[in-house]
Amino acid sequence: MARRLGITQPLLYRYFPSKEALLERVYQEVYLNRWNPHWEDILEDRSRSLEDRIVEFYSDYARAVLTYEWIRVFMFSGLRGMDLNGRYLTVVRDRIFARVIRELRFENALPAPSEVPISEAEFELVWSLHASIFYIGIRKWIYGLAIPDDVTAVVAALATAFIEGVPAVVARLTGAPPEPRAKATAQQRTP
């Protein structure tokens, strides 16, 4: 890191008393300072379709994290066995994935997590969407491959595939028939 910054290691340690303190600062700057608390609000805004919310969230998320620094630190941290990745991914799972699953269930008139707890398989379905978007950054910043110019269009296509396919799987996992929320609400209003 010192070499990349063009400074000596002793100078680096003048500002950070230990490797752990340096890593904590990196975690704060690279991960937590890029976290936008509004993302959670976007995902919970039921005045819009879940597909629109997922596209907006992941488009903004992609702009925040699909950068050289973010991807490289994330990969290096994981390969070195540091806990930065685990800490960050716990935040993502708790604040994003759980919301996506809850909103997906709501929009498709499936049991709420209070009725049927969220299964690991459901988390894996959201992981697959998340990983697909993250892999765009891996291709660019790790493999040096070209990526699409319009990442938002890719995010939109992935979100559509997720929204059109995952509810049926979640319905099976929760033991409920899939039924879009709008359709379920209309049927409830009919005497």
DODOZA-780904 format. One record per atom (N, C-alpha, C): residue number from 0; residue in one letter; atom name; y, z negated, x negated. Coordinates in steps of 0.05 Angstrom, whole numbers. Example, Ala and Ser with C-alpha at 12.3 -4.5 7.8 and 13.67 -1.06 7.14 Angstrom:
R num residu atome     yy     zz     xx
R   0      a     N   -114   -156   -264
R   0      a    CA    -90   -156   -246
R   0      a     C    -66   -156   -264
R   1      s     N    -45   -142   -257
R   1      s    CA    -21   -143   -273
R   1      s     C      1   -157   -258
//
This chain:
R num residu atome     yy     zz     xx
R   0      m     N    -24      0    -17
R   0      m    CA      0      0      0
R   0      m     C     25      0    -17
R   1      a     N     25    -17    -38
R   1      a    CA     48    -18    -56
R   1      a     C     53     10    -68
R   2      r     N     32     23    -77
R   2      r    CA     36     50    -89
R   2      r     C     48     69    -68
R   3      r     N     38     68    -44
R   3      r    CA     48     86    -23
R   3      r     C     78     81    -17
R   4      l     N     85     55    -19
R   4      l    CA    113     48    -14
R   4      l     C    131     53    -39
R   5      g     N    118     58    -62
R   5      g    CA    133     63    -86
R   5      g     C    144     37    -99
R   6      i     N    129     15    -95
R   6      i    CA    137    -11   -107
R   6      i     C    114    -23   -121
R   7      t     N    118    -44   -136
R   7      t    CA     97    -58   -150
R   7      t     C     84    -78   -132
R   8      q     N     59    -85   -138
R   8      q    CA     45   -106   -122
R   8      q     C     59   -133   -124
R   9      p     N     68   -141   -147
R   9      p    CA     83   -167   -148
R   9      p     C    107   -167   -129
R  10      l     N    121   -145   -127
R  10      l    CA    144   -144   -109
R  10      l     C    135   -147    -80
R  11      l     N    113   -134    -73
R  11      l    CA    102   -136    -46
R  11      l     C     95   -165    -40
R  12      y     N     82   -178    -59
R  12      y    CA     75   -206    -54
R  12      y     C     98   -226    -56
R  13      r     N    121   -216    -65
R  13      r    CA    145   -233    -64
R  13      r     C    153   -237    -35
R  14      y     N    149   -217    -18
R  14      y    CA    156   -219     10
R  14      y     C    134   -229     28
R  15      f     N    109   -226     19
R  15      f    CA     86   -235     34
R  15      f     C     69   -253     16
R  16      p     N     67   -279     23
R  16      p    CA     54   -298      6
R  16      p     C     24   -293      2
R  17      s     N     12   -278     21
R  17      s    CA    -17   -274     19
R  17      s     C    -24   -247     32
R  18      k     N    -48   -238     26
R  18      k    CA    -58   -213     39
R  18      k     C    -59   -216     69
R  19      e     N    -67   -240     78
R  19      e    CA    -69   -245    107
R  19      e     C    -41   -243    120
R  20      a     N    -20   -254    107
R  20      a    CA      7   -252    117
R  20      a     C     16   -223    119
R  21      l     N      9   -208     99
R  21      l    CA     16   -179     99
R  21      l     C      2   -165    122
R  22      l     N    -24   -170    125
R  22      l    CA    -39   -158    147
R  22      l     C    -29   -166    174
R  23      e     N    -21   -191    177
R  23      e    CA    -10   -200    202
R  23      e     C     16   -185    209
R  24      r     N     32   -180    189
R  24      r    CA     57   -165    193
R  24      r     C     51   -136    200
R  25      v     N     31   -125    187
R  25      v    CA     23    -97    193
R  25      v     C     14    -96    222
R  26      y     N     -3   -116    231
R  26      y    CA    -12   -117    258
R  26      y     C     11   -118    278
R  27      q     N     31   -135    271
R  27      q    CA     54   -138    288
R  27      q     C     70   -112    290
R  28      e     N     75    -99    267
R  28      e    CA     92    -75    267
R  28      e     C     77    -51    278
R  29      v     N     53    -46    269
R  29      v    CA     39    -22    276
R  29      v     C     27    -23    304
R  30      y     N     17    -46    312
R  30      y    CA      4    -48    338
R  30      y     C     21    -61    360
R  31      l     N     29    -86    356
R  31      l    CA     42   -100    378
R  31      l     C     70    -90    384
R  32      n     N     85    -82    363
R  32      n    CA    112    -72    368
R  32      n     C    112    -44    382
R  33      r     N     90    -30    382
R  33      r    CA     88     -5    396
R  33      r     C     78     -8    425
R  34      w     N     68    -32    431
R  34      w    CA     58    -38    458
R  34      w     C     81    -38    477
R  35      n     N     79    -23    499
R  35      n    CA     99    -22    519
R  35      n     C     89    -37    544
R  36      p     N    101    -60    550
R  36      p    CA     92    -76    573
R  36      p     C     95    -60    599
R  37      h     N    112    -40    600
R  37      h    CA    115    -24    624
R  37      h     C     90     -8    630
R  38      w     N     73     -3    610
R  38      w    CA     48     11    615
R  38      w     C     32     -2    637
R  39      e     N     31    -29    637
R  39      e    CA     16    -43    657
R  39      e     C     28    -39    685
R  40      d     N     54    -38    686
R  40      d    CA     68    -33    712
R  40      d     C     61     -5    722
R  41      i     N     61     14    704
R  41      i    CA     55     42    711
R  41      i     C     28     43    725
R  42      l     N      8     30    712
R  42      l    CA    -19     31    723
R  42      l     C    -22     17    749
R  43      e     N     -5     -2    755
R  43      e    CA     -7    -17    780
R  43      e     C     11     -6    803
R  44      d     N     26     15    798
R  44      d    CA     44     26    818
R  44      d     C     29     42    839
R  45      r     N     21     29    860
R  45      r    CA      4     42    881
R  45      r     C     20     61    899
R  46      s     N     45     65    894
R  46      s    CA     60     85    909
R  46      s     C     54    113    899
R  47      r     N     39    115    877
R  47      r    CA     32    140    865
R  47      r     C      2    142    862
R  48      s     N     -9    166    860
R  48      s    CA    -37    169    857
R  48      s     C    -46    157    829
R  49      l     N    -71    149    828
R  49      l    CA    -81    138    803
R  49      l     C    -81    159    782
R  50      e     N    -87    183    789
R  50      e    CA    -87    205    769
R  50      e     C    -60    208    756
R  51      d     N    -39    208    773
R  51      d    CA    -12    210    762
R  51      d     C     -5    186    743
R  52      r     N    -14    162    751
R  52      r    CA     -9    138    735
R  52      r     C    -24    140    709
R  53      i     N    -49    148    709
R  53      i    CA    -64    150    684
R  53      i     C    -52    171    666
R  54      v     N    -44    194    677
R  54      v    CA    -31    215    661
R  54      v     C     -6    204    648
R  55      e     N     11    191    664
R  55      e    CA     36    180    652
R  55      e     C     30    159    631
R  56      f     N     12    141    637
R  56      f    CA      6    120    617
R  56      f     C     -5    133    591
R  57      y     N    -26    149    593
R  57      y    CA    -38    160    569
R  57      y     C    -20    180    554
R  58      s     N     -3    193    568
R  58      s    CA     16    211    554
R  58      s     C     35    194    537
R  59      d     N     45    172    549
R  59      d    CA     63    155    534
R  59      d     C     48    140    512
R  60      y     N     24    131    518
R  60      y    CA      8    117    498
R  60      y     C      2    135    475
R  61      a     N     -5    160    480
R  61      a    CA    -11    180    459
R  61      a     C     13    184    441
R  62      r     N     37    185    452
R  62      r    CA     61    188    436
R  62      r     C     65    164    418
R  63      a     N     57    140    428
R  63      a    CA     61    116    412
R  63      a     C     41    112    390
R  64      v     N     16    120    395
R  64      v    CA     -5    113    376
R  64      v     C    -17    137    360
R  65      l     N    -14    161    369
R  65      l    CA    -26    183    354
R  65      l     C     -7    192    331
R  66      t     N     -1    172    314
R  66      t    CA     16    177    291
R  66      t     C      0    173    265
R  67      y     N      9    183    243
R  67      y    CA     -4    180    217
R  67      y     C     -9    150    212
R  68      e     N     12    134    213
R  68      e    CA      9    106    206
R  68      e     C    -11     91    224
R  69      w     N     -8     95    250
R  69      w    CA    -24     81    269
R  69      w     C    -54     88    265
R  70      i     N    -60    113    264
R  70      i    CA    -88    122    262
R  70      i     C   -100    113    235
R  71      r     N    -85    117    213
R  71      r    CA    -95    110    187
R  71      r     C   -100     80    184
R  72      v     N    -81     64    193
R  72      v    CA    -84     35    191
R  72      v     C   -108     26    208
R  73      f     N   -110     38    232
R  73      f    CA   -132     30    250
R  73      f     C   -159     37    237
R  74      m     N   -162     61    226
R  74      m    CA   -187     69    214
R  74      m     C   -193     52    189
R  75      f     N   -173     49    172
R  75      f    CA   -177     33    147
R  75      f     C   -185      4    154
R  76      s     N   -171     -7    173
R  76      s    CA   -177    -35    181
R  76      s     C   -206    -37    191
R  77      g     N   -215    -19    207
R  77      g    CA   -242    -19    217
R  77      g     C   -262    -16    195
R  78      l     N   -257      2    177
R  78      l    CA   -276      7    155
R  78      l     C   -277    -16    135
R  79      r     N   -256    -30    133
R  79      r    CA   -255    -53    114
R  79      r     C   -265    -79    127
R  80      g     N   -272    -78    153
R  80      g    CA   -282   -102    167
R  80      g     C   -261   -122    174
R  81      m     N   -236   -113    175
R  81      m    CA   -214   -132    182
R  81      m     C   -214   -135    213
R  82      d     N   -202   -156    222
R  82      d    CA   -202   -161    251
R  82      d     C   -179   -149    267
R  83      l     N   -162   -133    254
R  83      l    CA   -140   -121    268
R  83      l     C   -150   -104    292
R  84      n     N   -170    -88    287
R  84      n    CA   -180    -71    308
R  84      n     C   -191    -87    332
R  85      g     N   -207   -106    325
R  85      g    CA   -219   -123    347
R  85      g     C   -198   -136    363
R  86      r     N   -178   -148    350
R  86      r    CA   -157   -161    365
R  86      r     C   -142   -141    383
R  87      y     N   -135   -118    372
R  87      y    CA   -121    -98    387
R  87      y     C   -137    -88    411
R  88      l     N   -163    -82    406
R  88      l    CA   -179    -71    426
R  88      l     C   -185    -91    449
R  89      t     N   -185   -116    442
R  89      t    CA   -187   -137    463
R  89      t     C   -163   -136    482
R  90      v     N   -139   -132    470
R  90      v    CA   -115   -129    486
R  90      v     C   -118   -104    504
R  91      v     N   -126    -82    493
R  91      v    CA   -129    -57    508
R  91      v     C   -149    -61    531
R  92      r     N   -172    -73    525
R  92      r    CA   -192    -77    546
R  92      r     C   -182    -95    568
R  93      d     N   -169   -117    561
R  93      d    CA   -159   -136    581
R  93      d     C   -135   -125    597
R  94      r     N   -116   -112    584
R  94      r    CA    -92   -105    597
R  94      r     C    -92    -76    609
R  95      i     N   -109    -59    598
R  95      i    CA   -109    -31    607
R  95      i     C   -135    -25    622
R  96      f     N   -157    -28    608
R  96      f    CA   -183    -20    620
R  96      f     C   -188    -34    646
R  97      a     N   -184    -61    647
R  97      a    CA   -190    -76    671
R  97      a     C   -172    -66    694
R  98      r     N   -147    -60    688
R  98      r    CA   -128    -50    708
R  98      r     C   -137    -22    719
R  99      v     N   -145     -5    700
R  99      v    CA   -155     22    709
R  99      v     C   -179     19    728
R 100      i     N   -197      2    721
R 100      i    CA   -221     -2    738
R 100      i     C   -213    -14    765
R 101      r     N   -196    -34    764
R 101      r    CA   -187    -46    790
R 101      r     C   -173    -26    807
R 102      e     N   -156    -10    795
R 102      e    CA   -141     11    811
R 102      e     C   -160     33    820
R 103      l     N   -179     41    804
R 103      l    CA   -198     61    811
R 103      l     C   -214     52    835
R 104      r     N   -223     27    835
R 104      r    CA   -238     15    857
R 104      r     C   -220     15    882
R 105      f     N   -195      6    879
R 105      f    CA   -177      5    902
R 105      f     C   -173     32    915
R 106      e     N   -167     52    898
R 106      e    CA   -161     79    908
R 106      e     C   -185     92    922
R 107      n     N   -209     83    915
R 107      n    CA   -233     95    926
R 107      n     C   -247     76    945
R 108      a     N   -233     56    955
R 108      a    CA   -243     37    975
R 108      a     C   -269     24    966
R 109      l     N   -271     17    940
R 109      l    CA   -295      4    929
R 109      l     C   -289    -26    927
R 110      p     N   -310    -42    925
R 110      p    CA   -306    -71    924
R 110      p     C   -287    -79    902
R 111      a     N   -270    -99    908
R 111      a    CA   -252   -110    888
R 111      a     C   -268   -125    867
R 112      p     N   -257   -128    843
R 112      p    CA   -271   -144    822
R 112      p     C   -278   -172    831
R 113      s     N   -262   -183    850
R 113      s    CA   -268   -210    860
R 113      s     C   -293   -210    877
R 114      e     N   -300   -187    888
R 114      e    CA   -325   -185    904
R 114      e     C   -349   -177    887
R 115      v     N   -345   -157    870
R 115      v    CA   -366   -148    851
R 115      v     C   -353   -147    824
R 116      p     N   -361   -165    806
R 116      p    CA   -348   -165    779
R 116      p     C   -351   -138    765
R 117      i     N   -331   -133    748
R 117      i    CA   -331   -108    733
R 117      i     C   -354   -108    713
R 118      s     N   -369    -87    713
R 118      s    CA   -393    -85    696
R 118      s     C   -385    -73    669
R 119      e     N   -402    -77    650
R 119      e    CA   -398    -65    623
R 119      e     C   -399    -35    625
R 120      a     N   -415    -24    643
R 120      a    CA   -417      5    646
R 120      a     C   -390     16    655
R 121      e     N   -376      1    673
R 121      e    CA   -349     11    681
R 121      e     C   -330     11    658
R 122      f     N   -331    -10    642
R 122      f    CA   -314    -11    618
R 122      f     C   -320     13    600
R 123      e     N   -346     19    597
R 123      e    CA   -354     42    580
R 123      e     C   -342     68    591
R 124      l     N   -341     71    617
R 124      l    CA   -329     96    629
R 124      l     C   -300     99    621
R 125      v     N   -285     76    621
R 125      v    CA   -257     78    613
R 125      v     C   -255     82    583
R 126      w     N   -273     69    568
R 126      w    CA   -274     74    539
R 126      w     C   -277    104    533
R 127      s     N   -293    118    548
R 127      s    CA   -297    146    543
R 127      s     C   -271    162    546
R 128      l     N   -255    156    567
R 128      l    CA   -229    169    570
R 128      l     C   -211    161    547
R 129      h     N   -209    136    541
R 129      h    CA   -192    126    519
R 129      h     C   -200    139    492
R 130      a     N   -225    139    487
R 130      a    CA   -235    150    461
R 130      a     C   -229    180    459
R 131      s     N   -231    194    481
R 131      s    CA   -225    223    481
R 131      s     C   -196    228    472
R 132      i     N   -178    211    482
R 132      i    CA   -150    215    475
R 132      i     C   -145    205    446
R 133      f     N   -157    183    438
R 133      f    CA   -155    173    411
R 133      f     C   -165    193    391
R 134      y     N   -186    207    398
R 134      y    CA   -199    226    380
R 134      y     C   -181    249    372
R 135      i     N   -161    255    389
R 135      i    CA   -141    275    382
R 135      i     C   -127    267    356
R 136      g     N   -120    241    354
R 136      g    CA   -107    231    330
R 136      g     C   -126    231    306
R 137      i     N   -151    225    311
R 137      i    CA   -171    226    289
R 137      i     C   -173    254    278
R 138      r     N   -175    274    296
R 138      r    CA   -177    301    287
R 138      r     C   -153    309    269
R 139      k     N   -129    301    278
R 139      k    CA   -105    308    263
R 139      k     C   -102    292    237
R 140      w     N   -103    266    239
R 140      w    CA    -95    249    216
R 140      w     C   -118    240    198
R 141      i     N   -142    244    206
R 141      i    CA   -165    238    189
R 141      i     C   -178    263    179
R 142      y     N   -184    282    197
R 142      y    CA   -198    306    189
R 142      y     C   -179    329    181
R 143      g     N   -153    326    188
R 143      g    CA   -134    347    181
R 143      g     C   -137    372    197
R 144      l     N   -148    370    221
R 144      l    CA   -152    393    239
R 144      l     C   -128    397    257
R 145      a     N   -125    421    266
R 145      a    CA   -104    427    285
R 145      a     C   -111    415    312
R 146      i     N    -90    406    326
R 146      i    CA    -94    395    353
R 146      i     C    -77    411    372
R 147      p     N    -82    410    398
R 147      p    CA    -65    425    417
R 147      p     C    -36    417    414
R 148      d     N    -18    437    418
R 148      d    CA     10    432    417
R 148      d     C     19    414    440
R 149      d     N      6    417    463
R 149      d    CA     14    402    487
R 149      d     C     -8    380    492
R 150      v     N     -4    358    479
R 150      v    CA    -23    336    483
R 150      v     C    -23    326    512
R 151      t     N      0    326    525
R 151      t    CA      2    317    553
R 151      t     C    -16    334    571
R 152      a     N    -18    360    566
R 152      a    CA    -35    377    582
R 152      a     C    -65    369    578
R 153      v     N    -72    362    554
R 153      v    CA    -99    352    548
R 153      v     C   -104    326    562
R 154      v     N    -85    308    561
R 154      v    CA    -87    282    574
R 154      v     C    -90    286    604
R 155      a     N    -75    304    616
R 155      a    CA    -77    310    644
R 155      a     C   -105    320    652
R 156      a     N   -115    338    635
R 156      a    CA   -142    349    641
R 156      a     C   -164    327    639
R 157      l     N   -161    310    619
R 157      l    CA   -180    288    615
R 157      l     C   -178    268    639
R 158      a     N   -154    262    647
R 158      a    CA   -150    244    670
R 158      a     C   -161    255    695
R 159      t     N   -158    281    700
R 159      t    CA   -169    294    723
R 159      t     C   -199    292    723
R 160      a     N   -212    298    700
R 160      a    CA   -241    296    698
R 160      a     C   -250    268    704
R 161      f     N   -235    248    694
R 161      f    CA   -242    220    698
R 161      f     C   -240    213    728
R 162      i     N   -218    220    740
R 162      i    CA   -213    213    768
R 162      i     C   -233    228    787
R 163      e     N   -240    252    780
R 163      e    CA   -259    267    797
R 163      e     C   -288    259    794
R 164      g     N   -295    248    771
R 164      g    CA   -323    242    766
R 164      g     C   -331    213    767
R 165      v     N   -313    196    757
R 165      v    CA   -320    168    753
R 165      v     C   -323    152    779
R 166      p     N   -307    157    800
R 166      p    CA   -311    141    824
R 166      p     C   -339    141    836
R 167      a     N   -352    164    835
R 167      a    CA   -380    165    845
R 167      a     C   -398    147    829
R 168      v     N   -394    147    803
R 168      v    CA   -411    130    785
R 168      v     C   -405    100    791
R 169      v     N   -379     93    793
R 169      v    CA   -372     66    799
R 169      v     C   -382     57    826
R 170      a     N   -382     75    846
R 170      a    CA   -393     68    872
R 170      a     C   -422     61    869
R 171      r     N   -437     76    854
R 171      r    CA   -466     69    850
R 171      r     C   -468     42    836
R 172      l     N   -451     37    816
R 172      l    CA   -453     12    801
R 172      l     C   -446    -12    819
R 173      t     N   -428     -8    838
R 173      t    CA   -420    -31    855
R 173      t     C   -437    -32    881
R 174      g     N   -453    -12    885
R 174      g    CA   -470    -11    909
R 174      g     C   -455     -3    935
R 175      a     N   -432     11    932
R 175      a    CA   -416     19    954
R 175      a     C   -414     49    955
R 176      p     N   -411     61    979
R 176      p    CA   -407     90    980
R 176      p     C   -378     97    971
R 177      p     N   -375    119    956
R 177      p    CA   -348    127    947
R 177      p     C   -332    138    971
R 178      e     N   -308    129    973
R 178      e    CA   -291    139    995
R 178      e     C   -262    136    986
R 179      p     N   -247    157    984
R 179      p    CA   -220    155    975
R 179      p     C   -204    135    993
R 180      r     N   -186    119    980
R 180      r    CA   -171     99    995
R 180      r     C   -155    111   1018
R 181      a     N   -143    134   1015
R 181      a    CA   -128    147   1036
R 181      a     C   -146    152   1060
R 182      k     N   -170    162   1055
R 182      k    CA   -189    168   1077
R 182      k     C   -198    142   1090
R 183      a     N   -203    121   1074
R 183      a    CA   -212     96   1085
R 183      a     C   -190     83   1102
R 184      t     N   -165     85   1093
R 184      t    CA   -142     74   1107
R 184      t     C   -138     88   1134
R 185      a     N   -141    115   1134
R 185      a    CA   -138    131   1158
R 185      a     C   -159    123   1178
R 186      q     N   -184    119   1169
R 186      q    CA   -206    111   1187
R 186      q     C   -201     83   1199
R 187      q     N   -190     65   1183
R 187      q    CA   -184     38   1193
R 187      q     C   -163     39   1215
R 188      r     N   -144     58   1214
R 188      r    CA   -123     59   1234
R 188      r     C   -133     72   1260
R 189      t     N   -154     87   1259
R 189      t    CA   -165    101   1282
R 189      t     C   -180     81   1300
R 190      p     N   -173     78   1326
R 190      p    CA   -187     58   1343
R 190      p     C   -215     66   1349
//
